[in-house]
């Protein structure tokens, strides 16, 4: 195995010192979610960083590593948000410092001499190594690339980044641009002009926060209890999540889409409604709150669809369950409430929970990854094709439900193994499928009629746990009563 030493920029490994002389280009505020991630990073600087994201993909075709590296270096120059380092001023205010330049952290490994199975295993080890190396949030850039050579026309690329830098929507933008710049021999001048993430931060500053606070207080009023599936422990150390994954049958995926289309709903709403039904059983509540990740890209901001940065936000979703209400009514109510709150989804979660109280607290999250996919590469000799092998999400919640759209919806349950057992995580994917099957089969069925247990689980509860039959010594109470009456 030939592995080049990681090229992390200057010899110190620290890159250009932000804020010194001409190295500093701009100073920006933080978005609400960036504030939260910086808080978590400051809170525990020693344990694993749960907000490191990683995308692993194969590259098939005659790749020139030097040109590919130059393409990604050009993207660092193009997008100021990728050159951000995060700092706190003496006042405690958090800012991101944008350097004028940043060297691309780059590493190559040649595994072409190994059998494919061994090469893939070693690639997995190298990827895990990249994840385990914590980012210093004060030093730009907060991403690094690993390129593994499997053969003359086959490579694996591992992109590791801190989530504070960018979101899932930004990924296909970067890959599309990297491919275009690669085709232009590392020259990014032919790309359309892009808007800066700074413009989004300025938009955030103009929003009416008082109106947003009032809207969230009204939405979450009346329930003073958090919705928790794991024991609350603010001092609990972070832990890297494990995953349980299942693909929904194609027929069920089509049925969800058809149901949504017929009734003016989104597929996301159908999934969220099913999760609310399942969460109600998990938590033993009929008024539940969970979190959801919203795209956070305001359509009124020109060019927002092609910006790179962290736009997403996590907000609460409250669902009241009435056993007599038809499931379709519940789904419509979920969508109507979220639509009404769209203008207020810019407010940070900490701010929402501060003003709405304990009823806004939750420990489960739903992420519906509804963002553009990378453009298909044109066919022909010399072209490259990309296939995603693995995607590591970032979450600190005990349970996160990730939904990846496609011909077959993919359900991914990320869970903290110190709080949730693998058996429960796997069972949850099956229960969610079971709920969705009942919802699409008859959306007019009352909420209280939706079952979450499978055949084996139901047999265990109804038969084995209820196996209380036994011989009773002596006559029964009615017999004793009858004898007493007869003897009177």
C-alpha distance (Angstrom), angle and dihedral (degrees) to the residues before:
residue distance angle dihedral
X1 . . .
X2 3.79 . .
X3 3.78 114.2 .
X4 3.75 123.0 174.7
X5 3.80 115.7 -139.8
X6 3.81 111.8 -100.5
X7 3.79 110.7 -89.4
X8 3.80 100.3 -143.8
X9 3.78 96.9 167.3
X10 3.83 123.1 -97.2
X11 3.79 120.6 19.9
X12 3.79 93.0 -96.3
X13 3.80 89.5 62.1
X14 3.78 88.3 -131.8
X15 3.80 101.1 98.4
X16 3.81 121.1 -148.8
X17 3.78 110.7 -11.6
X18 3.82 104.5 -113.3
X19 3.74 116.3 -128.7
X20 3.83 96.3 21.6
X21 3.77 116.5 119.2
X22 3.77 116.1 -55.1
X23 3.82 93.6 -13.3
X24 3.80 90.4 90.4
X25 3.80 115.7 77.7
X26 3.83 104.7 169.7
X27 3.79 144.2 -7.0
X28 3.82 117.3 -137.3
X29 3.80 135.3 -178.7
X30 3.82 120.7 -122.6
X31 3.77 130.9 -104.4
X32 3.83 116.3 -119.6
X33 3.81 93.8 -101.2
X34 3.80 91.5 46.7
X35 3.82 87.4 54.6
X36 3.80 89.6 53.2
X37 3.79 94.3 48.3
X38 3.79 91.9 47.9
X39 3.81 88.7 51.4
X40 3.81 91.2 52.7
X41 3.82 90.8 47.6
X42 3.83 91.4 50.8
X43 3.81 92.0 44.3
X44 3.80 94.3 60.2
X45 3.78 115.5 15.6
X46 3.81 95.1 164.4
X47 3.81 107.7 52.0
X48 3.80 128.1 67.9
X49 3.80 115.3 -56.9
X50 3.81 105.4 -123.8
X51 3.80 90.9 -169.2
X52 3.79 95.9 69.0
X53 3.80 110.2 111.4
X54 3.78 126.3 -163.2
X55 3.80 135.8 -170.5
X56 3.80 120.1 -165.5
X57 3.80 119.9 -168.5
X58 3.76 140.9 162.9
X59 3.79 121.3 -119.9
X60 3.79 113.6 -154.0
X61 3.78 118.0 -167.9
X62 3.81 139.4 52.5
X63 3.81 98.0 -45.5
X64 3.80 119.8 -172.4
X65 3.84 103.8 -151.5
X66 3.80 93.4 -159.3
X67 3.81 92.7 54.8
X68 3.82 91.2 43.4
X69 3.79 91.0 53.2
X70 3.82 90.6 47.4
X71 3.82 89.8 52.2
X72 3.80 92.3 55.7
X73 3.80 91.8 44.3
X74 3.80 87.0 55.0
X75 3.81 90.0 54.1
X76 3.79 90.0 55.9
X77 3.79 88.1 55.8
X78 3.83 92.0 45.5
X79 3.82 99.6 49.8
X80 3.79 115.6 51.4
X81 3.83 90.8 -166.8
X82 3.82 89.2 68.3
X83 3.81 90.3 60.2
X84 3.81 95.3 57.4
X85 3.79 125.5 128.7
X86 3.80 119.6 -172.8
X87 3.80 123.8 -131.8
X88 3.78 141.9 162.5
X89 3.76 120.9 -130.8
X90 3.78 120.5 -137.2
X91 3.79 87.6 -96.7
X92 3.82 89.7 60.6
X93 3.82 92.7 -109.6
X94 3.79 112.6 141.7
X95 3.80 119.2 -134.7
X96 3.77 136.8 170.5
X97 3.78 116.3 -131.2
X98 3.80 115.3 -149.8
X99 3.79 114.0 -150.0
X100 3.79 121.1 -148.9
X101 3.79 91.2 -128.6
X102 3.78 137.5 15.1
X103 3.80 129.7 -174.5
X104 3.81 114.3 -127.9
X105 3.83 111.2 -115.8
X106 3.81 102.2 -128.8
X107 3.79 135.5 176.5
X108 3.81 131.8 176.4
X109 3.80 131.4 -163.5
X110 3.80 127.4 -174.6
X111 3.82 111.3 -148.8
X112 3.79 96.4 156.6
X113 3.82 91.1 116.5
X114 3.81 92.3 62.4
X115 3.81 128.0 83.4
X116 3.81 108.9 -99.3
X117 3.81 95.1 -108.2
X118 3.81 91.2 51.9
X119 3.80 91.3 44.7
X120 3.80 92.1 52.0
X121 3.81 91.0 48.2
X122 3.79 90.9 50.6
X123 3.81 90.3 47.1
X124 3.79 88.6 54.4
X125 3.79 89.9 52.2
X126 3.81 91.6 49.6
X127 3.81 91.0 48.0
X128 3.81 90.5 51.3
X129 3.79 88.4 49.8
X130 3.80 89.9 54.0
X131 3.81 90.5 50.4
X132 3.78 93.4 48.8
X133 3.81 93.3 54.8
X134 3.80 103.9 90.9
X135 3.77 120.2 -135.3
X136 3.79 119.5 -124.2
X137 3.81 97.7 -132.0
X138 3.79 90.3 -152.8
X139 3.80 93.6 61.8
X140 3.80 123.0 73.0
X141 2.94 136.8 -106.7
X142 3.79 103.5 42.9
X143 3.79 94.1 -164.6
X144 3.78 136.6 72.2
X145 3.79 136.6 -170.1
X146 3.79 131.1 -140.0
X147 3.81 119.3 -168.6
X148 3.81 117.2 -165.9
X149 3.80 120.5 -166.8
X150 3.82 113.7 -144.4
X151 3.80 96.5 165.9
X152 3.81 142.7 -25.7
X153 3.80 92.5 -72.5
X154 3.79 101.7 22.6
X155 3.80 128.7 75.2
X156 3.77 138.0 158.4
X157 3.78 120.4 -139.7
X158 3.80 122.4 -159.5
X159 3.80 116.2 -164.1
X160 3.80 112.4 -167.5
X161 3.79 119.9 -176.2
X162 3.75 141.4 156.4
X163 3.79 111.4 -104.4
X164 3.82 90.3 -132.9
X165 3.82 86.0 73.4
X166 3.81 103.1 52.8
X167 3.79 145.7 -8.3
X168 3.80 135.7 -129.4
X169 3.82 92.5 -91.6
X170 3.82 89.3 59.1
X171 3.81 93.4 56.5
X172 3.83 98.9 73.0
X173 3.80 89.1 43.3
X174 3.79 90.0 57.2
X175 3.80 94.7 44.7
X176 3.81 92.6 48.3
X177 3.79 90.8 49.5
X178 3.82 93.4 44.1
X179 3.81 89.9 53.8
X180 3.81 91.6 49.4
X181 3.81 93.1 47.2
X182 3.81 90.6 46.6
X183 3.81 89.6 54.0
X184 3.83 87.8 50.5
X185 3.82 90.7 54.2
X186 3.82 93.8 -105.9
X187 3.80 96.1 -46.2
X188 3.83 112.9 131.9
X189 3.82 95.6 -179.8
X190 3.81 91.6 98.3
X191 3.80 93.9 61.1
X192 3.81 118.9 100.7
X193 3.77 114.9 -97.3
X194 3.80 111.5 -91.2
X195 3.79 131.5 -149.7
X196 3.78 119.4 -119.6
X197 3.80 125.6 -112.5
X198 3.81 84.0 -124.2
X199 3.82 87.9 74.7
X200 3.80 90.2 59.3
X201 3.80 91.8 49.6
X202 3.82 88.8 51.9
X203 3.83 89.1 50.5
X204 3.81 89.4 52.3
X205 3.80 90.9 53.1
X206 3.83 90.5 55.5
X207 3.82 95.7 55.5
X208 3.81 123.1 109.5
X209 3.80 102.1 -109.8
X210 3.81 94.2 177.5
X211 3.82 91.0 58.3
X212 3.80 90.0 47.3
X213 3.81 92.7 50.7
X214 3.81 90.9 50.4
X215 3.81 92.1 49.1
X216 3.80 93.4 51.5
X217 3.82 92.5 45.0
X218 3.80 89.3 54.2
X219 3.80 93.4 46.4
X220 3.80 94.5 50.2
X221 3.79 99.7 36.2
X222 3.79 123.3 123.4
X223 3.79 101.4 33.3
X224 3.76 115.5 85.9
X225 3.82 97.7 179.1
X226 3.81 126.8 90.8
X227 3.81 120.0 -128.8
X228 3.79 105.8 -122.9
X229 3.79 132.8 165.7
X230 3.81 94.7 -179.5
X231 3.81 129.4 49.3
X232 3.80 111.5 -87.3
X233 3.81 113.9 -114.1
X234 3.83 117.3 158.3
X235 3.82 90.7 -171.4
X236 3.81 94.2 55.3
X237 3.79 113.0 127.3
X238 3.82 117.3 -120.5
X239 3.79 118.7 -99.9
X240 3.79 131.4 -164.8
X241 3.82 111.5 -109.8
X242 3.77 128.1 -118.0
X243 3.80 122.3 -147.2
X244 3.77 140.4 -133.7
X245 3.82 113.8 -166.5
X246 3.79 133.3 -168.2
X247 3.80 133.4 170.7
X248 3.80 116.0 -136.9
X249 3.80 114.0 -128.4
X250 3.80 112.6 -95.3
X251 3.82 90.4 -120.2
X252 3.82 91.5 54.8
X253 3.80 91.1 46.9
X254 3.82 90.0 53.4
X255 3.80 91.0 46.4
X256 3.82 90.9 53.6
X257 3.80 90.6 50.1
X258 3.82 92.0 47.3
X259 3.81 92.6 48.5
X260 3.78 91.2 50.1
X261 3.81 93.0 47.5
X262 3.83 94.2 48.2
X263 3.78 93.8 52.4
X264 3.80 102.4 36.0
X265 3.80 93.8 -106.3
X266 3.78 133.8 128.5
X267 3.78 123.6 -118.8
X268 3.80 86.0 -120.9
X269 3.83 89.5 60.5
X270 3.81 91.8 51.1
X271 3.80 91.2 51.7
X272 3.80 92.6 45.2
X273 3.79 91.3 50.5
X274 3.79 90.4 51.2
X275 3.81 90.0 49.4
X276 3.82 90.5 50.9
X277 3.83 89.7 53.9
X278 3.79 90.4 50.0
X279 3.80 93.8 43.4
X280 3.80 90.1 52.9
X281 3.81 89.0 60.0
X282 3.81 93.0 44.1
X283 3.80 93.9 50.5
X284 3.83 99.0 33.1
X285 3.82 90.9 -125.9
X286 3.80 136.1 122.4
X287 3.82 94.0 -157.7
X288 3.79 108.2 55.7
X289 3.79 136.2 176.8
X290 3.79 125.9 -163.3
X291 3.77 133.3 163.9
X292 3.75 128.5 -106.5
X293 3.78 131.9 -169.8
X294 3.81 114.8 -125.4
X295 3.81 124.3 -161.8
X296 3.81 93.0 -123.1
X297 3.82 93.9 -157.5
X298 3.83 106.0 133.2
X299 3.82 110.7 -143.6
X300 3.81 90.5 -144.6
X301 3.82 90.5 65.3
X302 3.84 107.5 88.5
X303 3.79 114.5 -125.0
X304 3.80 94.6 7.9
X305 3.79 92.0 132.0
X306 3.82 91.4 66.2
X307 3.82 99.1 40.5
X308 3.79 121.4 114.0
X309 3.80 119.7 -138.9
X310 3.79 143.3 74.0
X311 3.81 107.5 -53.3
X312 3.79 101.0 149.2
X313 3.78 122.7 104.9
X314 3.80 133.9 -168.4
X315 3.81 115.8 -130.1
X316 3.82 134.2 170.5
X317 3.79 123.4 -101.0
X318 3.80 116.2 -156.9
X319 3.81 119.9 -159.9
X320 3.79 123.9 -177.3
X321 3.79 112.9 -157.5
X322 3.80 120.7 -149.5
X323 3.81 112.1 -173.0
X324 3.82 91.5 -145.5
X325 3.81 96.3 48.4
X326 3.82 117.2 101.7
X327 3.79 112.7 -112.3
X328 3.81 89.9 -120.8
X329 3.80 89.4 58.9
X330 3.80 90.2 52.6
X331 3.82 91.3 50.5
X332 3.80 92.6 49.7
X333 3.79 90.5 48.8
X334 3.83 91.6 50.9
X335 3.80 91.4 51.8
X336 3.81 94.8 44.0
X337 3.80 92.5 51.5
X338 3.78 93.7 48.3
X339 3.81 91.5 46.6
X340 3.80 90.5 52.8
X341 3.80 89.8 52.8
X342 3.82 95.7 49.2
X343 3.84 93.6 101.3
X344 3.80 89.4 53.8
X345 3.81 101.3 46.0
X346 3.80 90.9 100.5
X347 3.82 92.0 76.4
X348 3.81 114.0 103.3
X349 3.80 119.8 -110.5
X350 3.81 93.2 -121.3
X351 3.81 89.3 55.1
X352 3.81 92.4 47.1
X353 3.80 92.9 50.2
X354 3.79 91.9 45.2
X355 3.80 91.8 58.0
X356 3.82 100.0 32.3
X357 3.81 97.4 47.1
X358 3.83 133.2 -144.5
X359 3.80 92.9 -30.7
X360 3.81 88.3 72.0
X361 3.81 92.4 59.2
X362 3.82 118.8 105.8
X363 3.78 139.6 156.4
X364 3.81 102.6 -155.2
X365 3.78 126.4 78.5
X366 3.82 134.8 -163.0
X367 3.81 118.1 -153.9
X368 3.81 117.7 -174.7
X369 3.80 104.8 -172.3
X370 3.76 98.5 -146.3
X371 3.79 101.9 157.9
X372 3.80 134.1 120.8
X373 3.79 117.8 -74.3
X374 3.81 122.4 -133.6
X375 3.78 113.0 -83.8
X376 3.81 115.7 -99.9
X377 3.78 111.1 -102.8
X378 3.81 115.5 -120.1
X379 3.78 113.7 -105.1
X380 3.76 126.2 -117.7
X381 3.79 139.2 88.2
X382 3.77 116.0 -41.3
X383 3.81 95.7 21.6
X384 3.78 124.3 127.5
X385 3.79 128.0 -131.4
X386 3.79 125.4 -159.9
X387 3.81 129.5 -152.4
X388 3.79 122.7 -177.2
X389 3.80 112.3 -127.4
X390 3.78 102.0 176.1
X391 3.79 140.1 -1.8
X392 3.78 122.8 -161.5
X393 3.77 112.6 -157.0
X394 3.79 126.1 -155.7
X395 3.79 119.3 -125.4
X396 3.78 138.7 138.4
X397 3.82 95.8 -167.6
X398 3.82 120.2 110.7
X399 3.82 89.5 -124.7
X400 3.80 128.0 23.8
X401 3.79 121.9 177.1
X402 3.80 110.8 -154.4
X403 3.81 120.3 -169.1
X404 3.80 120.5 -165.6
X405 3.83 113.2 -166.9
X406 3.78 121.4 -136.2
X407 3.80 141.2 110.3
X408 3.81 83.8 -53.9
X409 3.78 115.4 30.5
X410 3.79 109.5 -127.8
X411 3.79 116.3 -141.5
X412 3.77 115.1 -156.3
X413 3.80 120.0 -175.8
X414 3.80 111.2 -164.3
X415 3.78 112.1 -167.0
X416 3.75 140.9 173.4
X417 3.80 105.6 -112.5
X418 3.81 91.3 -151.1
X419 3.82 89.5 61.6
X420 3.81 107.8 24.2
X421 3.79 124.5 46.2
X422 3.82 120.3 -130.4
X423 3.81 88.1 -122.0
X424 3.81 92.2 57.9
X425 3.81 92.2 45.0
X426 3.82 91.4 52.9
X427 3.79 90.9 44.5
X428 3.80 90.8 53.1
X429 3.81 92.6 59.6
X430 3.82 89.5 53.4
X431 3.80 92.8 45.9
X432 3.79 92.0 50.2
X433 3.80 90.5 51.9
X434 3.82 89.1 48.9
X435 3.80 92.2 52.2
X436 3.81 92.1 47.1
X437 3.81 91.0 50.5
X438 3.80 90.7 54.8
X439 3.81 92.8 45.1
X440 3.81 94.8 53.0
X441 3.81 92.7 40.8
X442 3.81 92.8 58.9
X443 3.82 118.8 -4.2
X444 3.81 89.5 -178.6
X445 3.81 92.1 67.8
X446 3.84 113.7 113.8
X447 3.78 116.2 -101.1
X448 3.79 90.6 -119.4
X449 3.80 91.6 59.7
X450 3.80 95.0 60.7
X451 3.80 110.1 107.1
X452 3.78 123.5 -156.5
X453 3.80 102.2 -173.0
X454 3.79 124.0 92.6
X455 3.77 124.4 -133.5
X456 3.80 95.4 -90.9
X457 3.81 93.2 44.2
X458 3.80 91.2 48.6
X459 3.80 91.8 48.9
X460 3.79 89.5 51.1
X461 3.83 92.3 52.6
X462 3.80 99.5 38.4
X463 3.80 100.6 36.1
X464 3.80 113.3 19.5
X465 3.81 98.7 34.7
X466 3.80 88.9 40.6
X467 3.81 95.5 49.3
X468 3.80 93.6 121.9
X469 3.80 99.8 132.7
X470 3.80 114.2 125.9
X471 3.77 145.0 146.0
X472 3.81 114.5 -77.8
X473 3.82 117.2 -145.4
X474 3.79 113.8 -127.7
X475 3.81 130.1 -6.8
X476 3.80 122.5 -31.9
X477 3.80 124.2 -108.2
X478 3.86 93.0 -102.1
X479 3.82 89.3 51.4
X480 3.78 92.0 50.7
X481 3.80 89.7 47.9
X482 3.81 91.5 50.1
X483 3.81 91.2 50.5
X484 3.77 91.4 50.8
X485 3.80 91.5 50.9
X486 3.80 91.6 48.4
X487 3.80 92.5 50.9
X488 3.79 94.9 49.8
